Amino acid sequence: MNTQFKKGVVELCILKLLSEKDMYGFEVIEALANLLFVNENTVYPILRRLTQQGLFTIYTKETNLGAPRKYYHLTAKGRKQLEEYLKEWNLFIKNVYLILGGDYE
């Protein structure tokens, strides 16, 4: 799969995951790894960039397993971006299905 295309899809998926609950970085990686074949080298740069853009805030939480974990929380700006990406994604998928001759509902 094209790397740039994959990064865009991963970004959308990260936003969607974090719209459902706050997660720490490795938790995001685990949620995506088996489905999209991504690793920390893909996910952490996206998390950093989206945080810098104001789509996430970060807080730390203590754990019994060692160092505190850094959790990502989707901001209102992040939710708005997710809505826009989902509209674009749905239109894109619909058009691809039309080109390929399949049905899209």
Buried (B, 14 or more C-beta within 10 A) or exposed (E): EEEEEBBBBBBBBBBBBBEEEBBBBBBBBEBBBEEBEBEEEBBBEBBEEBBEEEBBEBEEEEEEEEEEBBBBBBBEEBBEBBEEBBEEBEEEEEEEEEEEEEEEE
